[in-house]
Amino acid sequence: MCGINGIFGHSSLEEAKVKIRKMNDALAHRGPNADGVWGNGPMALGHRRLSIIDLDAGANQPMVDATGRYVLVFNGEIYNFKDLKLGLRDYDFQTQGDTEVLLAGLIRWGEKFIQSLNGMFAFAFWDKEKEELLLARDRFGIKPLYYTRTNETLTFSSEIRALMSSGLIGKKLNTDRIGDYLRYQTVHGSDTMIEGVFKLAPASWMKIQDNEIETKAYWDATNDTQFGIQKLSRPDLLDRIQSEFKKAVSRRLVADVPMGAFLSGGIDSSALVGMAAELSHGKLKTFNIAFDEGEFSEAKYARMVADRFDTDHSEIKLSPHQLIDDLPDALKAMDHPSGDGINTYVVSKAAKNAGISVALSGLGGDELFAGYPIFKQFMSLGDKYWLMTFPKFLRRLAAKGLNAIQPGIPSEKKGQILTLDYLDIEYVYPFSREVATRSQAAALSDVGTGGIETVHRMVKGALEFGLPGFALPKLSKVSYAEIYIYLEAVLLRDTDQMSMAHALEVRVPFLDHEFVRTVLSVSDQEKYPASPKKLFVDAMGDMLPSEIVNRPKMGFTFPWAEWMNGELRPFCEHHINQLAARPYFNEKAVLHRWKQFLNGNKSVTWGRIWYLCVLDAWMETNGID
């Protein structure tokens, strides 16, 4: 796990290398073990290394092959590198890790080799003879890769802050995406909150040669389904799910440094810890965050799981005072603004302080196994198509009546759906992850109406009629949208930026692509017969205690509302006032929302305030115009 940088096409190689050094310095937190710069002709590359596999200095990067023609910088892990190495016996390997296997495979097969990789990765591969650059990103976007183009120069990095430190781009807010952020607490698609900075899409590569740029998707979950699974009996299906999960976990236990796991005490993290403990040779370290506010604390469930699997368990007791102490550093670690992520910063810090360099996470379990309420809501949409037979003006009246009776975000969302022309997922899903409705976002900012069109286009493009995605079961369509909209743009980005702030690598077995394609192929009847995640629970057999299976779902969150009304109030007040005074924001509306929160208005939850505070803090910290 590392950080990568590159500048292609700069007029001065020496100047480009100076800029790469500045970019490397900006990524020092991602890779404290080694720092490397390489340059030749139009290409300059940089790398910061966090040593995980093959700790020898010979595995440092940028890695150049024996001929001097090919150069690689790589961030991530290739879990099947030992198997891939068997097909490259004629290559004279000098190291024992995955980086040289990736280099050798790309030399032999070019971009076709990416299809063979099982892992999380973002890399840049340079062919000095052809003067050709290949950039690529893993299937689910676990590892980030941002880029910008100015004149004939293309600059890329693992983080936006490193791009800004190069001096090749300005620190200007992307006002076209304010609406996206206000509605979803993030930015979707290839755009970011910085004007002129883009991210390479998951499961895609970009090739640059002679100022010609070619971008192509190399994998899509909808094209890799295995519908023969639907013919399996229930017992055989459960065996298949457990077997695939076991393989996914086993692949992620390879490391030459200490490893642990985040343990909330929920189904996903408990199953992950149980499987990892079964497969590990030593005692697994586990970490849980606890609070004095008992209704938010999952500590007792985590302890139950830790005792069952005999882990070396650490309970991190968090108070608002500790959070306030950590908050400035946590916000500085935020490469891109988000309404989530501080919790990951805290648990990652504790894990690193305990001597851990790799942590397993249960991210992706809810998205794959219908663990969120929206899965049930989408299953019930089929019973509501009769509503479309009513004229739209009547449905608009019904929407207004619903909002009058029960004012708030849920009623507004239902009202928006009532007035749609269709109830298909690509039309309905964009409303499901809104933090603010269109009218609320528009009130906060004159440019706050965007966002939903991007989400609609992304879902529709993936699941359009006539494509393989159309054959996906209904719940799998929702899973697909959740993985590439919410998980990629919020949870995975937050996990990367907050864990790497402490040079901690986080691995996510639920997003093993072989496991994902198996689960997406399962029918709705098998996946959601009675309760969320029942298929996964049944597949795990007696591994999970009944107290864990039947406990109420809490989610991994802090007692934000209490803290924001108490110890965190000065921080929030400062940033709300400052954001309200910024260009593009409606001062009266922003301050009114803050006042509604303080007065206990149930429609203005803590999350609908916090992400505004974070946006301003991010702009202030990074000097964004």
LOMAR-699330 format. One record per residue: residue in three letters; x negated, y negated, z of N, C-alpha, C, O in turn. Coordinates in steps of 0.1 Angstrom, whole numbers, plus 5000, padded with zeros to 4 digits. Example, Ala and Ser with C-alpha at 12.3 -4.5 7.8 and 13.67 -1.06 7.14 Angstrom:
2
ALA486850575078487750455078486850335078485850335085;SER487250225071486350115071487150005079486649895080;
END
This chain:
625
MET499150125000500050005000499149885000498249875008;CYS499449784991498549674989499249554984500449544985;GLY498449464978498949344971498149334959496949344959;ILE498849304947498149284935498349144929499449084931;ASN497349094921497448964915496848974901495949064898;GLY497248894892496648884879496948764871498048704873;ILE496048724863496248604853495748654840494648694838;PHE496648644830496348684816496448564807497448494807;GLY495348534799495448434789495048294793495248194786;HIS494348284805493848154809492648114801491848194796;SER492547984798491547934789490147944795489147954787;SER490047954808488647974815488748094824489448094834;LEU487848194821487848314830487348274844487948324854;GLU486348194845485748154858486848084867486948104879;GLU487547994860488647924867489748024871490348014882;ALA490048114862491048214866490648304878491448334886;LYS489348334879488948414890488948334903489248394914;VAL488748204902488848124914490248124919490548134931;LYS491148114909492648114913493048254919493848264928;ILE492448364913492748494918492348504933492948574941;ARG491148454936490648454950491648384959491948434970;LYS492148274955493148204963494448284964495048294975;MET494848354954496048444954495748564963496648604971;ASN494548614963494248724972494248684986494748754995;ASP493748564989493848515003495248495007495548525019;ALA496148464998497548455002498248585005499248595011;LEU497548695000498148825003497248905013497349025014;ALA496448835021495548905030496348995040495849095044;HIS497548945044498349025053498749165048498949255055;ARG498849175034499249295028498149395027498349525027;GLY496949345027495749435025494549395033493749325027;PRO494449425046493349375054492049465052491049425058;ASN492149575045490949665045489949635034488749675035;ALA490349575023489449545012490049435003491249415002;ASP489049364997489449244988488649254975487449254976;GLY489349264964488549284951489049184940490249164939;VAL488049144932488449054920487649114909486449144910;TRP488349114897487649164885488149064873489249024873;GLY487249044864487648954853486748984840485549014841;ASN487448974829486748984816487648934805488748964804;GLY487048854796487848794785489048724790488948634798;PRO490248754785491448684789492148734802493148684806;MET491548834809492148904820491448884833490248914833;ALA492048844843491548834857492448914866493648884866;LEU491949004874492749084883492249074898491049064900;GLY493249084907492849074921493649184929494749224925;HIS493049224940493649334948493349314963492149284966;ARG494349334972494149344986494549484990495649524987;ARG493649554997493949695000494349725015493649675024;LEU495449795016495749865029495550015027496250075020;SER494450065033494050205031494950305037495150295049;ILE495550395029496450495034496050635030495950725039;ILE495650655018495150775013493750755007493550665000;ASP492850845011491450835007490850705012490850605004;LEU490450695024490050575030488650525026488150415030;ASP487950605017486650565013486650445004487550414997;ALA485550365005485450244997485450264982485750174975;GLY485150384978485150424964486450414958486650404946;ALA487550414966488950404961489450264961490650244958;ASN488550164964488950024964489349984950488950044940;GLN490049874949490549824936490149674935489749604945;PRO490149624922490549684910489649804907488449804909;MET490249904901489550034898489350034883490250024875;VAL488050054879487550054866487150194862486450264870;ASP487550244850487150384847485650384843485050284842;ALA485150504841483750524838483250454826482050414825;THR484050434816483650374803483750224804483150154796;GLY484350164815484550024816485649964808485849844808;ARG486350044800487449994791488749974799489449874795;TYR489050054809490350044815490249994830489350044837;VAL491149914834491149864848492549864853493549844846;LEU492649904866493949914873494049844886493049854894;VAL495149774889495449734902496849784905497749774897;PHE496949844917498149924920498649904935497749904944;ASN499949884937500449864950501549974952502449984944;GLY501350064962502350164964501750294967500650314971;GLU502550404965502150544967502750624956503950614953;ILE501950714950502450824941502450954949501351014951;TYR503650994953503651114962503351244955502851334962;ASN503551254942503151384935501851374928501651444918;PHE500951294933499651274926498851404926498051424916;LYS498951484936498151614936498651704924497851764918;ASP499951714922500451794911500051734898499651804889;LEU500151604896499751534884498251554881497851564869;LYS497451554891496051574890495651704883494651714876;LEU496551814885496251944879496351934864495652014857;GLY497151844859497251824844496151734838496251704826;LEU495251694847494151604842492751664846491851584850;ARG492651794844491451854849490151814841489051824846;ASP490351764829489151724821488651584825487651534819;TYR489351514834488951384838487951394850488251474859;ASP486951324850485851334860486251244872485851124873;PHE487051294881487551214893486351194903485551284906;GLN486351064908485351024917485951004931485250984941;THR487251004932487950984945489051094947489251174939;GLN489651084959490551184963492051134964492951204968;GLY492251014960493550944962494350944950494050994939;ASP495550874951496450864940496150754930496650764918;THR495350654933495050544924494350594912494750554900;GLU493350674913492550724902493350824893493150824881;VAL494350894900495250984892496150894883496350934871;LEU496650784888497450694880496650634869497050624858;LEU495350594872494550544862494250644851494350614839;ALA493950764854493650874844494850904836494750924824;GLY496050914842497250944835497650834825498050864814;LEU497450704829497750594820496750594808497150554797;ILE495450624811494550634800494950744790494850724778;ARG495350854795495750974786497050944779497150974767;TRP498050904786499450904780500050764779501150754774;GLY499450664784500050524784501250514792501450584802;GLU502250434787503450414795504350534797505150534805;LYS504150634788504850764789504650834802505450904808;PHE503450804808503050874821503950824832504050894842;ILE504450704831505350654842506450744845506850754857;GLN507050804835508150904837507851014847508651064853;SER506551044848506051164856505951124871505751214879;LEU505950994874505650944887506750964897507950924894;ASN506451014908507451014919506850934930505850974937;GLY507450814932506850724942507450584942508450564936;MET506750504949507150354950505850284945504750314949;PHE506050194935504850134929505150004921506249984916;ALA504149924920504049814911502549814907501749804916;PHE502349814894500949814890500649734877501649704870;ALA499449704875498949634862497849714857496849744864;PHE497949754844496949844837496449764825497149724816;TRP495049744825494449664814493649744805492749824810;ASP493849734792492949794782492149684776492649604768;LYS490849684779489949584775489749574760489649474754;GLU489649694754489449704739490649644731490449574722;LYS491849684735493049644728493449504733494249434727;GLU492949454745493349334751494849344754495649254750;GLU495249454760496749484762496949504777496249584784;LEU497949444782498349454796499649524798500649494791;LEU499649624807500949694810501249674825500449704834;LEU502449614827502949604841504149694843504949724833;ALA504349754854505449844857505849844871505049804880;ARG507149884874507749884887508450014889509050064880;ASP508550054902509250184904510750184902511250074899;ARG511350304902512750314897513750234905514750194899;PHE513550214918514550144926514050004931514849934938;GLY512949964927512449834931512049824945512149724952;ILE511449934950510949934964509749844966509649774976;LYS508949844956507749754956507949634946508449654935;PRO507649514950508049394942506949364932505749404933;LEU507349294921506349244911507049114905508049124898;TYR506449004908506948874903505948814893504748844893;TYR506448734883505648684873506148544869507348514871;THR505248474863505648344857504848314844503648374843;ARG505348244835504648214823504548064820505547994820;THR503348014819503147874816502247864804501147914803;ASN502747794793502047784780501747934775502648004773;GLU500447964774500148104769499548184781498948284778;THR499748144793499248214805500348284812501448234815;LEU500148414815501148494823500448524836499348584836;THR501048494847500548514860501448604868502648584867;PHE500948704875501848794882501248824896500048814899;SER502148874905501748904919502748984926503948994922;SER502349034938503249104946504149014954505149054960;GLU503748884955504548784963504648654955503648614948;ILE505748584957505948454951504948354957504448264950;ARG504648364970503748264977502348274970501748164969;ALA501948394966500648404960500648334946499648274942;LEU501748344939501948274926501848124928501148054921;MET502448074939502447934941501047884945500647774942;SER500347974952498947934957497947924945496947864947;SER498347984934497447974922497347834916496447794909;GLY498347744919498447614914498947604899498947504893;LEU499347724894499847734880501347704879501747684868;ILE502047694890503447664890503747564901503047554911;GLY504847494899505347404909506147474920506647584917;LYS506347404931507247464942508647394941509047324950;LYS509347424930510547364927511747464929511647574923;LEU512747424937513847514939514647534926514847444918;ASN515047664924515747694912517247664915517947744920;THR517647544911519047504914520047584907521247584911;ASP519747654896520647734889521047854897522147924895;ARG520247884907520548004915521047974930521148064938;ILE521247854933521747814946523147884948523447934959;GLY523947884938525247944939525148094942525948144950;ASP524248164936524048304938523648324953524248414959;TYR522748244958522348254972523448224981523648304991;LEU524248124979525348084988526448194988527048214999;ARG526548264978527648364977527148504982527948584988;TYR525848534980525348664983524148674993523648784995;GLN523648564998522548555006521248605000520248645007;THR521248614986520048654979520248604964521248534961;VAL519248644956519348614941519248744934518448824937;HIS520148764924520248894917519548884903519248774899;GLY519349004897518749004884517348964884516648994894;SER516848904873515348874872515048744878513848714880;ASP515948664882515648524887515248534902515448634909;THR514648424906514348404920514748254924515248184916;MET514548224937514848084941513747984937513947864941;ILE512748024931511747934926511847914911511848014903;GLU511947794906512147774891510947824884509747794887;GLY511147904874510147954865509448084870508648134863;VAL509948134882509348264887510448374885511648354889;PHE510048484880510948594877510448724883509248734886;LYS511248824885510748954889511049054879512049054872;LEU510049144877510249254868511349354873511349384885;ALA512249394864513349474869512849614874511849664869;PRO513549674883513249814887513349904875514049874865;ALA512550014875512550114865512250054851512850104841;SER511349964850511049904837509549874836508849864847;TRP509049854824507649814822507649694812508649674805;MET506549624813506349504804504949524798503949544805;LYS504849504785503649514778503349384771504149324764;ILE502149324773501749194767500449214759499449274764;GLN500549164746499349174738499549064727500649044721;ASP498448974725498548874716499748784718500448734708;ASN500048754730501248664733502548724729503548654730;GLU502548854726503848924723504149004736503349074741;ILE505448984740505849054752506949154749507949114743;GLU506749274753507849384751508249434765507349464773;THR509449434768509949494781510949604778511749594769;LYS510849714786511649824783511949904796511149914805;ALA513249944798513550034809513150174806513450224795;TYR512450234815511950374813512750484820512550604818;TRP513750434828514550534835515850464840515950344843;ASP516950544840518250494845518950614852519050724846;ALA519350594864520050694872521250754864521550874866;THR521950674856523050724849522750814838523550894833;ASN521450814833520950904823520251024828519751104820;ASP520151034841519451144847520251234856519751294866;THR521551234854522451304863522451454860522051494849;GLN522851534869522851684868524251734871524451784882;PHE525151724861526551754864526851904866527951944870;GLY525851984863525952124866526152154881526652254885;ILE525752054889525852064904527352074908527652144918;GLN528152014900529652014903530252154902531352184907;LYS529452254896529952394895529552474907529952584909;LEU528652414916528152494927529252504938530152424939;SER529252624945530152634956529752544967528652494967;ARG530652514977530352424988529052474995528152384998;PRO528952594999527652645006526452624998525452575003;ASP526552654985525352634976524952484975523852444974;LEU526052404974525752254973525052204985524152124984;LEU525552244997524952205010523452245010522652175015;ASP523252365006521852415006520952334996519852304999;ARG521552294985520852214975520452074981519352024979;ILE521452014987521251884993520151885004519251805004;GLN520251985013519251995023517852025018516851975022;SER517752115007516552145001515852024995514652004996;GLU516651944987516151824981515751724991514651654989;PHE516451715002516051615012514751655019513951575022;LYS514651785021513451835028512251805019511151765024;LYS512351825006511251794996510951644997509751604997;ALA511951564997511751414997511051375009510151285008;VAL511351425020510651395033509251445033508251375036;SER509051565028507751635028506751555019505651535023;ARG507251505008506351434999505851305006504751265003;ARG506651245015506251125021505551135034505351045042;LEU505151255037504351285049502851295047502051315056;VAL502451265034501051275030500351135033500751035027;ALA499451135042498751015046497451045054497451145061;ASP496450965053495250975061495150885072494050855078;VAL496350825076496450735088497650775096498450855091;PRO497750725109498850765117500250715111500350615105;MET501250805114502550775108503650785119503450855129;GLY504750715116505850715126507150695118507250715106;ALA508250665126509550655119510450555127510350545140;PHE511250475120512250385127513450475130513950555122;LEU513850465143514950555148516050465154515850415165;SER517150455147518250375153519150465161519950415170;GLY519150595158520150685165521350705156522250775161;GLY521350655144522450685135522150815127521150875129;ILE523150845118523050975111521750975103521051075103;ASP521550875095520450875085519050885092518250975089;SER518750795101517450795108517250915116516150965118;SER518350965122518251085131517951215122517051295126;ALA518551225111518251335102516851325097516151425096;LEU516451205093515051185088514051225099513051295096;VAL514251175111513351205122513351365125512251415127;GLY514451425125514551565127513751645116513051735119;MET513951605103513251675093511751645093510951735091;ALA511351525096509951485096509251555108508151605107;ALA509951565119509451635131509251785128508251845132;GLU510151845121510051985117508852005108508252115108;LEU508551915099507551935088506151885093505151925087;SER506151795103504851745108504051845116504651925123;HIS502751825115501851915123501651855137501551925147;GLY501751725138501551655151502851605157503951625151;LYS502751535168503951465174504251335167503451255165;LEU505451325162505951205155506151095164506851115175;LYS505750975160506050855168507350795163507550785151;THR508250755172509450685168509650555175509150535186;PHE510450465168510650325174512050285173512750305163;ASN512550225184513950175184513950035191513250015201;ILE514849945186515049815193516249825202517249875198;ALA516049775214517149775224517349635229516549545228;PHE518649615234519049475238519649485252520149595256;ASP519649375259520349365272521849365269522649415277;GLU522249305258523649305254524049445249523749485238;GLY524649525258524849665257525649705244525449805239;GLU526649615240527449655229526649655216527149715206;PHE525449595216524649595204523549705204522849735194;SER523349765216522149855218522449995214523450055218;GLU521650055206521750195202520750275209520450395205;ALA520150225219518950285226519350425231518450515230;LYS520550445237520850575243520850685232520550795235;TYR521350645220521450745209520050785204519750895201;ALA519250675203517850695198517150785208516350875204;ARG517250765221516550845231517050995230516251085232;MET518351015228518851145226518251225215517851335216;VAL518051155204517451215192515951235195515351345191;ALA515251135201513851155204513551275213512651345211;ASP514451285223514351405232514551535225513851635227;ARG515551535216515851665209514651705201514351825200;PHE513951615194512951645185511551625191510551635184;ASP511451595204510251575211509251485204508151515202;THR509751365201508951255195508251175206508751165217;ASP507251105202506551005211507350875208507050805199;HIS508350845217509350745215508950615222508550615233;SER509150505214508950365220510250285219510850275208;GLU510650235230511850145230511450005231510749965241;ILE511749925221511349785221512449695227513549675220;LYS512349655239513349575245513249425240512249365243;LEU514249375234514149245228515149145234516349175236;SER514649035238515448925244515348805234514548795226;PRO516348715236516348595227515048515228514548455219;HIS514448515240513148435242512048495234511248425228;GLN512048635234510948695225511248665211510248645203;LEU512448675207512748645193512348505189511848475178;ILE512648405198512248265195510748255194510248175185;ASP510048325202508548325201508148385188507148325182;ASP508848485183508448555170508948485158508448505147;LEU510048405160510748345148509848265138510048285126;PRO509048175143508248095133507348185124507248165112;ASP506748295130505948385122506748465113506348495102;ALA507948505118508848585110509348515097509348565086;LEU509648385099510048305088508948275079509148265067;LYS507748255084506548235075506348365067505748355056;ALA506648475072506448605065507548625053507348715045;MET508548535053509648555044509248495030509148375028;ASP508848585021508448545008509548484999509348384992;HIS510748535001511948494994513048485004513148575012;PRO513848375004514848365015515848475014516248535004;SER516448515026517348615028518048605041517548555051;GLY519348645041520048635054519748755063520348755074;ASP518948845059518548955067517048965069516348875064;GLY516549065076515149085076514349065089513349125091;ILE514848975097514148945110514049075118512949095125;ASN515049155118515049275126513849365122513149435130;THR513649375108512549465103511249405107510249485110;TYR511149275108509849215112509549255126508349285129;VAL510549255135510249285149509849435151508849465158;VAL510549525145510249665147508949705140508249785144;SER508649635128507449665121506249615130505149685130;LYS506349505136505349445145505049545156503849575159;ALA506049605162505949695173505249825168504349885175;ALA505649875157505049995151503549975148502750065152;LYS503249855142501749835139500949815152499849865153;ASN501549755162500849735175500649875182499749885190;ALA501449965179501350105184500350185177500150305180;GLY499650125166498650205159499150275147498450355141;ILE500450245142501050305131500750225118500850105118;SER500350295107500150225094501250265084501350195074;VAL501950375087503050415078504250455086504150525096;ALA505450405082506650435089507750485079507850425068;LEU508450585083509550635075510850555079511050525091;SER511750525069512950455071514150525065513950595055;GLY515250515071516550575066517250495056518450525053;LEU516650395050517250305040517750395028517050485024;GLY518950365024519450435012520550545015521250585006;GLY520550585028521450695031522950645030523750725025;ASP523250525035524650475034525050455019526150485015;GLU524050405011524450384997524650514989525450514980;LEU523950614993524050744986525250824990525950894982;PHE525550825003526550915009527850845014528450885023;ALA528150735008529450655010529550625025530550645031;GLY528550555030528550525044529150385048529250355060;TYR529450305038530050175040531550175038532050255030;PRO532250085044533750085042534150055028535150095024;ILE533249985020533649955006533850084998534550074988;PHE533250195002533450314994534950364995535550404986;LYS535450355008536850395010537750295003538850334998;GLN537450165003538250064996538350094981539350084975;PHE537250134975537250154961538050284958538650294947;MET537950384966538750504964540250474964541050544957;SER540650374972542050344973542550254962543750234960;LEU541650194954542050104943542950174933543750114927;GLY542650304931543450374921544950374924545850384915;ASP545350364937546750354941547350224939548550204942;LYS546550124935547049984934547149924920547349804919;TYR547050014910547049964897548449904893548649824884;TRP549449954901550849904898550949754900551749684895;LEU549949694908549949554911549749474898550149364896;MET548949534888548649464876549849454867549749374857;THR550949524870552149504862552849374864553749334856;PHE552549314876553249184879552549074871551349074869;PRO553248964867552648854861551648784870551748794882;LYS550648734864549548674871549948564880549448544891;PHE550948484876551348374885552048424898551848354908;LEU552648534897553248594910552148644919552148644931;ARG551048704912549948754920549148644927548648654938;ARG549148524920548448404926549248364938548648324948;LEU550548364937551448324948551248414960551148374971;ALA551148544957550948644967549548624974549448634986;ALA548548584966547248564972547248444981546648444992;LYS547948334977548048214986548748244999548348205009;GLY549848334997550548365009549748455019549848435031;LEU548948545013548048625022547048545029546848565041;ASN546448445023545548355029546148265039545448225049;ALA547448235037548148145047548448225060548348165071;ILE548748355058549148435070547948475077547948465090;GLN546848515070545648555077544448485070543648545063;PRO544148365074543048285068541748355071541548395083;GLY540848355062539548415064538948475051539648485041;ILE537748515052537048575041537748705035537848715023;PRO538148795044538748915039540048885030540248945020;SER540848795035542048755028541748685015542348715005;GLU540748605015540348535003539848634992540048614981;LYS539048734997538548834988539648914981539748934969;LYS540648954990541749024985542548944975543048994965;GLY542648814978543348724969542748704956543348704945;GLN541348704956540648694943540848824935541048814923;ILE540848934942541049064934542449074929542649124918;LEU543449024936544849024932545048954918545848984910;THR544248854916544348774904543548814892543548754881;LEU542848934894541948984883542849044872544049074874;ASP542249054860542949124849542749274850543549354845;TYR541649324857541349464858540949494872540449414879;LEU541149624875540649674889539449764887539249844897;ASP538749764876537649844874536449794883536449674887;ILE535549884886534449854895533649724891533249654900;GLU533349714878532549594874533249464877532549364877;TYR534549464878535349344881535549324896535549204901;VAL535749434903536049424917534749414926534749344936;TYR533749494922532549504931531949374934531549354946;PRO531849274925531149154928531749074940531048994946;PHE533049104944533649034955533249104968533249044979;SER532849234967532649314979531449264988531449285000;ARG530449214981529249174989529049024991528048974994;GLU530148954988530148804990529948775005530648825014;VAL529148675008529048615021529948495022530548465032;ALA530148425010531048315009531748324995531148374986;THR533048294995533848304983533448184973532648094977;ARG533948194961533648094951533947954956533147854955;SER535147934962535647804967534747754979534447634979;GLN534347844988533547804999532147764994531547664999;ALA531547844985530247814980530247674973529347594974;ALA531347654965531447524957531647414967531147304964;ALA532247434979532347324988530947294994530747174997;LEU530147394996528847365002527847294993526947224997;SER528047324980527047264970527747234957528647314953;ASP527347134950527847094937527447204927528147214916;VAL526447284929526047384920526247524926525447614923;GLY527247534935527447654943528447754937528947834944;THR528747744924529747824918529247944911530048034907;GLY527947964910527348074902527248204910527748204922;GLY526648304904526348424912527148544908526648644904;ILE528448534908529348644906529248694891529348814889;GLU528948604882528848644868527548744866527648834858;THR526548714873525348794872525548934878525249034871;VAL526248944889526549074895527549154885527349274883;HIS528549084880529449154871528749204859528949314855;ARG527849124853527049164841526149284844526049374836;MET525549284856524649394859525349524861524949634856;VAL526549524868527349644870527949694857527949814854;LYS528549604849529149634837528149694827528449794820;GLY526949634826525949684817525549824820525149894811;ALA525549864833525049994836526150094835525850214832;LEU527450064837528550154838529550134826530650174828;GLU529150074816530050044805530550174798529950274798;PHE531850164793532450274786531550314774531050234767;GLY531450444773530650504762529250534766528550614759;LEU528750484777527450514782527550634791528550664797;PRO526350704794526450814803526950774817527550864824;GLY526750654821527250604834528750614835529250624847;PHE529450614824530950624825531350764831532450774837;ALA530550864829530850994834530551004849530951114855;LEU529950914855529750914870531050924877531950854874;PRO531051004888532251004897532450864903531450784903;LYS533650824907533950694912532950654924532450544924;LEU532750744933531950704945530450684940529750604946;SER530050754930528650744925528550614918527450554918;LYS529550564911529550434905529350324916528550234913;VAL530050334927529850244938528350254943527750154946;SER527950374945526550394949525550334940524650264945;TYR525750344927524850284917524850134919523750074919;ALA526050074920526049924922525449884935524649784935;GLU525649964946525049924959523549934958522849854964;ILE522950034951521550054951520849944943519849894947;TYR521449904932520749804923521249664926520649574920;ILE522249644934522649504937522249474952521449384954;TYR522849534961522649504975521349554980520549484987;LEU521049684978519849744984518549684978517649654985;GLU518549674965517349624958517049474961515949434964;ALA518149394961517949244962517949204976517449084979;VAL518349284986518449235000517549335008516449295013;LEU518049455010517349545020515949585017515049575025;LEU515749615004514349665000513449545000512249555004;ARG513849424995512949314995512649265009511449235012;ASP513649265018513349235032512449335039511549295046;THR512649455036511749565042510349545037509449555045;ASP510149515025508749505020508149375026506949385031;GLN508749265025508149145030507849135045506849085049;MET508849195052508649195067507749305072507049275082;SER507749415066506749525071505349485066504349515074;MET505149435054503849405049503249285056502049265055;ALA504049205062503549095070502649145081501749075086;HIS502849275085502049345095501149455090500649535097;ALA501049455076500249555069500749695073499949785076;LEU502049705073502749835076503449885063504249815057;GLU503150005060503750065048505050145052505050225062;VAL506150115046507450175049507850265037507850225026;ARG508150395040508550485030509950525032510450535043;VAL510650545021512150565021512550695014512850695002;PRO512550805021512850935014514150945008514351014998;PHE515250875012516550875006516450824992517350854984;LEU515450744988515350694975514350774966513750724957;ASP514050894970513350984961514251004949515351044950;HIS513750974937514650974925515251114922516351124916;GLU514551214925515051354923516251384932517251444929;PHE516151334945517151344954518351264950519551304951;VAL518151134946519151044942519951104930521251104930;ARG519351154920520051204908520951324912521951344906;THR520451404922521251514927522551464933523651514930;VAL522451364942523551324950524551244941525751254943;LEU524051164932524951094923525751184914526751144908;SER525351304912526051404903527151474911527951544904;VAL527251464924528251534932529651464930529751344929;SER530651544929532051494927532551424940532051434951;ASP533551334937534151254948534751344959534651324971;GLN535351454954536051544963535051614973535351634985;GLU533851644969532851704978532151594987531851624998;LYS532051474981531251374989532051304999531551265010;TYR533351284997534151205006535451275009536551225007;PRO535451405014536651475017537451425029538651435030;ALA536651375039537351335052536751215058537451125062;SER535451205059534751095066533451055059532951135052;PRO533050935061531750885054530650985058530451025069;LYS529851015048528651095049528851235054527951295058;LYS530051285052530351425057529451525049529051625055;LEU529351495036528551585028527051605034526551715035;PHE526451485037525151495042525051555056524151635059;VAL526051525065526151575078526251735077525551805084;ASP527151775069527351925067526051985062525652095066;ALA525351915053524151975047523051985057522152075056;MET523051895067521951905077522252015088521452045096;GLY523452075087523852185096523752145111524352045115;ASP523052225119523052195134521852105138521552095149;MET521252045128520151955131520551835139519851785147;LEU521751785135522251665142523151695153524151765152;PRO522951635165523851655177525151595174525251495166;SER526251655179527651605177527751465182528551385176;GLU527051425192527151285198526651185187527151075187;ILE525751225179525251135169526251135157526451025152;VAL526751245153527651255142528951175145529451115136;ASN529451185157530751125160530650995167531750935171;ARG529550935168529350805174529950695165529950715153;PRO530350585171530850475162529650415154528550395160;LYS529850375142528850315134528650165138529550095140;MET527350135141527049995146526349915136526549795135;GLY525449975129524549905120523449845128523549825140;PHE522349815121521149765128521149615128520649545119;THR521749555139521749405139521549355153521549435163;PHE521249235154520949165167522149095172523149075164;PRO522249055185523348985190523248835186523148745194;TRP523248815173523048675167523948575172523548465176;ALA525248605173526248505176526048445190526048325192;GLU525748535200525448485214524148405214524148295220;TRP523148455207521848385207521948245200521348145204;MET522748245189522848115181523648015188523547895186;ASN524548055198525247965206524447925218524847835226;GLY523347995221522547975233521047935229520847815225;GLU520148025231518747985230518347945216517447865214;LEU519048005205518647975192519347845186519147805175;ARG520247785194521047675189520147555185520447505174;PRO519147515192518347405187517647435173517647345164;PHE517247555171516647595158517647585147517447525137;CYS518847635150519947635140520347495137520547455125;GLU520547415147521047275145520047195137520447115128;HIS518747215139517747145132517847175117517847085109;HIS517947305114517947345100519247315093519247285081;ILE520347325100521647295094521747145090522147105079;ASN521247065099521246915097520346875085520646795077;GLN519146945085518246915074518746965061518546895051;LEU519347085060519847135048521047045043521147015031;ALA521847005052522946925048522546795042523246735033;ALA521346745045520846615040520046635027519746535020;ARG519846755023519046785010519946754998521146764998;PRO519246724987519946714974520646844970520246954974;TYR521746834963522546954958523447014969524247104966;PHE523346964982524247014992525146914997524846794998;ASN526446955000527446865005527346855020527646945028;GLU526846745025526546725039527746745048527646815058;LYS528846695044530046705052530546855054530846895064;ALA530446925042530947065042529947155051530447245058;VAL528647135049527647215057527847185072527847285079;LEU527947065076528147035090529447085095529547125107;HIS530447085087531847125091531747275094532347325103;ARG531047355085530947495087530247525100530647615108;TRP529147455103528447465116529347445128529347515138;LYS530147335127531147305138532147415139532547445151;GLN532647475128533547585129532947705137533647765145;PHE531747735134531047845141530947815156531247905164;LEU530547695160530447655174531747665181531847685193;ASN532847635174534147635180534847765180535947785184;GLY534047865175534548005176535548045165536248145167;ASN535547975154536348015142535948145137534748165133;LYS536848245138536548385134536148405120535548505116;SER536548315111536248325097534748285094534248315083;VAL534148215104532748175102531848255112531548205123;THR531548365107530648455116529248405116528848315108;TRP528448465125527048415126526248435112525448345109;GLY526548535105525848555092526148455082525348425073;ARG527348385083527648285073527048145077527248045070;ILE526348145088525548025092524048055091523247975086;TRP523648175096522248205097521548195083520448145083;TYR522148245073521448245060521248105054520348085046;LEU522048015059521847875056520647815063519847735058;CYS520547855076519347815084518047865078517047795077;VAL518147995074516948055068516547995055515347975053;LEU517447955047517147885034516347755037515347735030;ASP516847675046516147555049514847575055513847515052;ALA514747675064513447705071512447755060511247715061;TRP512847835051511947885040511547765031510347755028;MET512447675028512047555020511047475028510047425022;GLU511247455041510447365049509047435050508047365048;THR508947565053507747635055506847635043505647615043;ASN507547645031506747665018506647535010506147524999;GLY507247425016507147295009507847294996507347234986;ILE509047354995509847364983510547234980511247174989;ASP510447184968511147054964512547084962513346994958;
END
